[in-house]
Amino acid sequence: MNPQKAVVVFSGGQDSTTCLIQAIRRYGNDNVEAITFQYGQRHAIELERARRIAQDLGVRQTVLDLSLMQQITHNALMDETAEIQAPAGGVPNTFVDGRNALFLLYAAIYAKSRHARHLITGVCETDFSGYPDCRDIFIKSMNVTLNLAMDYDFQIHTPLMYLTKAQTWALADELGCLDYIREHTHTCYHGVAGGCGECPSCVLRERGLAEYLAQKAAAAPTA
């Protein structure tokens, strides 16, 4: 087993791309792989973005078909006819039951077959949509479960867990990829190239970017 090999759960969005680039910096291209899931998401444009980004960054990408999820659950993220709703204090109807649990399970199975023990995912419980499977307590419990299920020493990393969206943009800037992530990643739930500017995902992304850029401008030395 190579203890320095990593598998990144990779959607082609801002967060997972930031995690992928950070992993490449830490482990090297040859030791990092991306795993992407097609599960019937309405913003399927992200799959094409993910493919292009993986090629750009020179990492091996595996795409798994989990579209069977459409047979057992219903939500606005997988139904183009549904209106996206994010009630205050409640879970948005874009929440996909069991999604991150399944992603981590399949990523772990794949990682073990590749003799990798590091699993990296861009979930966050600071600036997030209220999804219960983005919480640190879930990730820790899943880490224990996977280790027990496969008798293997997995280590799940969540680099963005306690970062605000502004801090995630700051991390991208530190990694030298802020402009790349702005231009090449996809976040919009509606699948609008460049973002619709209205869905919860777009609002969170753009608000965080504006906050970070304002902080950066304020900290810049004056002439």
C-alpha positions in Angstrom: 0.0 0.0 0.0 1.3 3.4 -0.9 0.3 5.7 2.0 0.6 8.8 -0.2 -2.0 8.0 -2.8 -5.3 9.9 -2.8 -8.7 9.7 -4.4 -10.7 13.0 -4.7 -14.5 13.0 -4.9 -14.7 15.3 -7.8 -17.8 17.1 -9.3 -16.2 19.8 -11.4 -17.5 22.5 -9.0 -15.6 25.1 -7.1 -15.1 23.2 -3.9 -14.0 19.8 -5.3 -11.7 21.5 -7.9 -10.0 23.4 -5.1 -9.6 20.2 -3.2 -8.2 18.4 -6.3 -5.6 21.1 -6.9 -4.6 21.1 -3.3 -4.2 17.3 -3.4 -2.1 17.5 -6.5 0.2 20.0 -4.7 0.5 17.7 -1.8 0.7 14.2 -3.3 1.7 14.9 -7.0 -0.3 14.2 -10.2 0.8 10.6 -10.3 -0.6 9.8 -6.9 -3.9 11.6 -7.2 -7.1 10.3 -8.9 -10.5 11.8 -9.3 -13.8 9.9 -9.0 -16.9 11.5 -10.5 -20.5 10.4 -10.1 -23.4 10.7 -12.6 -26.5 10.3 -10.6 -29.1 12.1 -12.7 -28.3 15.6 -11.6 -30.0 18.4 -13.5 -26.8 20.3 -13.7 -25.1 17.6 -15.7 -22.9 20.3 -17.4 -20.7 19.8 -14.3 -19.7 16.3 -15.7 -18.3 17.8 -18.8 -16.5 20.5 -16.8 -15.1 17.7 -14.5 -13.8 15.8 -17.5 -12.1 18.9 -18.9 -10.5 19.9 -15.6 -9.2 16.4 -15.0 -7.5 16.5 -18.4 -6.2 20.0 -17.8 -4.7 19.0 -14.5 -3.3 15.7 -15.7 -5.1 13.4 -13.3 -6.8 10.1 -14.0 -10.6 10.4 -13.7 -13.1 7.6 -13.2 -16.8 8.3 -13.8 -19.4 6.0 -12.1 -23.0 5.8 -13.1 -25.3 6.0 -10.1 -28.4 7.0 -12.0 -30.2 4.2 -10.3 -30.7 6.7 -7.5 -33.5 8.2 -9.6 -35.5 5.0 -9.0 -35.5 5.4 -5.2 -35.5 9.0 -4.3 -36.9 12.3 -5.5 -35.5 15.8 -5.1 -35.2 19.1 -7.0 -31.6 18.4 -7.9 -32.6 15.5 -10.0 -35.9 16.8 -11.3 -35.7 19.6 -13.9 -39.4 20.3 -13.5 -39.2 21.0 -9.7 -38.8 24.5 -8.3 -35.7 24.8 -6.2 -36.6 25.8 -2.7 -34.4 26.6 0.3 -36.6 27.3 3.3 -35.1 29.3 6.2 -34.1 26.9 8.9 -34.9 23.9 6.9 -33.2 21.5 4.5 -33.4 22.6 0.8 -35.3 20.4 -1.5 -32.1 20.0 -3.5 -30.8 17.6 -0.8 -30.2 14.1 -2.2 -30.8 11.5 0.5 -27.7 9.3 1.0 -25.7 11.0 -1.8 -22.5 11.7 0.2 -22.7 8.3 1.9 -22.8 6.6 -1.4 -20.1 8.7 -2.9 -17.7 8.0 -0.1 -18.6 4.3 -0.1 -17.8 3.9 -3.8 -14.8 6.2 -3.6 -13.5 4.0 -0.8 -14.0 0.8 -2.7 -12.2 2.3 -5.7 -9.4 3.7 -3.5 -8.7 0.3 -1.9 -8.5 -1.3 -5.4 -5.9 1.4 -6.3 -4.0 0.9 -3.0 -4.8 4.5 -1.8 -5.9 5.3 1.7 -6.6 9.0 1.5 -10.1 10.1 0.5 -10.7 13.8 -0.1 -14.1 15.5 -0.3 -15.1 19.1 -0.4 -18.0 19.1 2.0 -18.3 22.0 4.4 -20.5 22.8 7.4 -19.7 26.5 7.7 -21.1 28.1 4.5 -23.4 25.3 3.2 -27.0 24.6 2.2 -28.0 22.8 5.4 -27.3 19.3 4.1 -26.9 16.9 7.0 -24.3 14.8 5.1 -21.9 17.7 4.9 -21.4 17.8 8.6 -18.1 16.8 10.3 -19.9 14.3 12.6 -21.2 12.4 9.5 -17.7 12.3 7.9 -16.1 11.0 11.1 -18.8 8.3 11.4 -18.4 7.3 7.8 -14.6 7.1 8.2 -15.1 4.6 11.0 -17.7 2.6 9.1 -15.5 2.3 6.0 -12.5 1.2 8.0 -14.6 -1.4 9.7 -16.4 -2.5 6.6 -13.2 -3.1 4.6 -10.6 -3.7 7.3 -8.6 -0.9 5.7 -7.0 2.2 7.0 -8.9 5.0 5.2 -8.4 8.6 6.1 -11.1 11.0 4.9 -9.9 14.6 4.5 -12.3 17.5 4.4 -10.0 20.6 3.7 -13.0 23.0 3.5 -15.0 21.7 6.5 -14.7 24.9 8.6 -14.0 27.5 5.8 -16.5 30.1 4.7 -17.0 30.5 1.0 -14.8 33.6 1.1 -12.1 31.5 2.8 -12.4 28.8 0.2 -11.8 31.5 -2.5 -8.8 32.7 -0.5 -7.5 29.1 -0.5 -7.9 29.0 -4.2 -5.9 32.2 -4.5 -3.2 30.8 -2.3 -3.0 27.8 -4.6 -2.6 30.1 -7.6 -5.9 28.9 -9.2 -8.5 31.5 -8.3 -9.0 32.6 -11.9 -9.0 29.1 -13.2 -11.7 28.1 -10.7 -13.7 31.2 -11.6 -13.6 30.4 -15.3 -13.7 26.6 -15.5 -15.8 25.3 -12.6 -19.6 24.9 -12.5 -21.8 25.3 -9.5 -25.2 26.4 -10.8 -28.1 24.0 -9.8 -30.0 25.0 -13.0 -27.1 24.0 -15.2 -26.7 27.5 -16.7 -23.2 27.9 -18.0 -21.6 30.8 -16.1 -24.3 30.5 -13.4 -27.9 31.7 -13.2 -27.0 34.0 -10.3 -30.3 33.1 -8.5 -30.1 29.5 -7.2 -28.8 29.0 -3.7 -25.5 27.5 -5.0 -24.8 30.5 -7.3 -25.8 33.0 -4.6 -23.4 31.4 -2.1 -20.6 31.2 -4.6 -20.8 34.8 -5.8 -21.4 36.2 -2.3 -18.3 34.5 -1.1 -16.2 35.7 -4.0 -17.4 39.2 -3.6 -16.5 39.1 0.1 -13.1 37.7 -0.5 -12.2 40.2 -3.3 -13.4 43.1 -1.0 -11.1 41.8 1.8 -8.2 41.4 -0.6 -8.7 44.9 -2.0 -8.9 46.4 1.5 -5.7 44.6 2.5 -3.7 45.7 -0.6 -1.1 48.3 0.1 -1.9 51.8 -1.2 0.4 53.5 -3.7 
